Amino acid sequence: MNRIAVAKELVKVARELSAGDKVYYEQHGVGKTKYGVNYHDGVKTHKDGSPFYDLALFTNKKALAAFIKVLKSQGYKER
């Protein structure tokens, strides 16, 4: 491996190790949807470096509760 490849690999590992917390938050009654969950995996970012939140939309509370249970099992914390 050349020095550039090693440096890129080190940067990649450093980003993974310094990744932020996994967080989520709920929103109810936004637009036409009943329940929404925004969640950030601690890694994805916009071009300016701000966190990129994924979005999950639900129409009933059972599906919402099941999704939040999965997020919590994966280590997400409520913001």
Secondary structure, DSSP 8 states (H G I E B T S, - for coil): --HHHHHHHHHHHHHHHT----EEEEEES-TT-SEEEEEE-SS-B-TTS-B--EEEEESSHHHHHHHHHHHHHTT-EE-
